[in-house]
Amino acid sequence: MDIDWAALGQVFGVSLLATVALVGVFTLGIVGGSRRSDGTAGVAAKAGSYLAYAVCAAAVAFGIYTIAA
């Protein structure tokens, strides 16, 4: 049995970056959603929050699609 360590390291690096990015986007969604919706800034924060959640949902859907395909 031979392990391709370069490929394993590459998969680890991409997985780590994707995880950190997805958690960061979800955190932005939480922060944006926790703001008060007073005025234009609050509405923009809510819209950004919904966009961040949509990006997270799309990433999860893509991951499920990739696994199932």
C-alpha positions as a Markdown table, in Angstrom:
| # | Residue | x | y | z |
|---|---|---|---|---|
| 1 | Met | 0.0 | 0.0 | 0.0 |
| 2 | Asp | 1.4 | 3.3 | -1.1 |
| 3 | Ile | 0.2 | 6.7 | 0.2 |
| 4 | Asp | 0.4 | 9.8 | -2.0 |
| 5 | Trp | 1.4 | 12.3 | 0.7 |
| 6 | Ala | 1.4 | 15.3 | -1.6 |
| 7 | Ala | -2.3 | 14.6 | -2.6 |
| 8 | Leu | -3.2 | 14.0 | 1.0 |
| 9 | Gly | -1.6 | 17.3 | 2.1 |
| 10 | Gln | -3.4 | 19.1 | -0.7 |
| 11 | Val | -6.8 | 17.6 | 0.3 |
| 12 | Phe | -6.1 | 18.6 | 3.9 |
| 13 | Gly | -5.2 | 22.2 | 2.9 |
| 14 | Val | -8.2 | 22.7 | 0.7 |
| 15 | Ser | -10.5 | 21.2 | 3.3 |
| 16 | Leu | -9.1 | 23.4 | 6.0 |
| 17 | Leu | -9.4 | 26.6 | 3.9 |
| 18 | Ala | -13.0 | 25.7 | 2.9 |
| 19 | Thr | -14.0 | 25.0 | 6.5 |
| 20 | Val | -12.5 | 28.3 | 7.8 |
| 21 | Ala | -14.2 | 30.2 | 5.0 |
| 22 | Leu | -17.6 | 28.6 | 5.5 |
| 23 | Val | -17.5 | 29.2 | 9.3 |
| 24 | Gly | -16.4 | 32.8 | 8.7 |
| 25 | Val | -19.3 | 33.4 | 6.3 |
| 26 | Phe | -21.7 | 31.9 | 8.7 |
| 27 | Thr | -20.3 | 34.1 | 11.5 |
| 28 | Leu | -20.9 | 37.1 | 9.3 |
| 29 | Gly | -24.5 | 36.0 | 8.9 |
| 30 | Ile | -24.9 | 35.7 | 12.7 |
| 31 | Val | -23.4 | 39.1 | 13.3 |
| 32 | Gly | -25.5 | 40.8 | 10.6 |
| 33 | Gly | -28.7 | 39.1 | 11.8 |
| 34 | Ser | -28.1 | 40.3 | 15.4 |
| 35 | Arg | -28.1 | 44.0 | 14.5 |
| 36 | Arg | -31.1 | 46.1 | 15.0 |
| 37 | Ser | -33.1 | 46.9 | 11.8 |
| 38 | Asp | -33.2 | 50.6 | 12.4 |
| 39 | Gly | -32.7 | 52.6 | 9.2 |
| 40 | Thr | -30.8 | 51.7 | 6.1 |
| 41 | Ala | -27.8 | 50.2 | 7.9 |
| 42 | Gly | -29.9 | 47.7 | 9.7 |
| 43 | Val | -31.8 | 46.7 | 6.6 |
| 44 | Ala | -28.4 | 46.3 | 4.8 |
| 45 | Ala | -27.1 | 44.2 | 7.6 |
| 46 | Lys | -30.2 | 41.9 | 7.5 |
| 47 | Ala | -29.8 | 41.6 | 3.7 |
| 48 | Gly | -26.1 | 40.7 | 4.1 |
| 49 | Ser | -27.1 | 38.2 | 6.7 |
| 50 | Tyr | -29.5 | 36.5 | 4.4 |
| 51 | Leu | -26.9 | 36.5 | 1.7 |
| 52 | Ala | -24.4 | 34.9 | 4.0 |
| 53 | Tyr | -26.9 | 32.2 | 4.9 |
| 54 | Ala | -27.6 | 31.6 | 1.3 |
| 55 | Val | -23.9 | 31.2 | 0.5 |
| 56 | Cys | -23.7 | 28.6 | 3.4 |
| 57 | Ala | -26.7 | 26.7 | 2.1 |
| 58 | Ala | -25.3 | 26.7 | -1.4 |
| 59 | Ala | -22.0 | 25.3 | -0.1 |
| 60 | Val | -23.7 | 22.6 | 1.8 |
| 61 | Ala | -25.9 | 21.7 | -1.1 |
| 62 | Phe | -22.9 | 21.6 | -3.4 |
| 63 | Gly | -21.1 | 19.3 | -0.9 |
| 64 | Ile | -24.1 | 16.9 | -0.8 |
| 65 | Tyr | -24.3 | 17.0 | -4.6 |
| 66 | Thr | -20.6 | 16.2 | -4.9 |
| 67 | Ile | -20.8 | 13.3 | -2.4 |
| 68 | Ala | -24.0 | 11.8 | -4.1 |
| 69 | Ala | -22.7 | 12.2 | -7.7 |
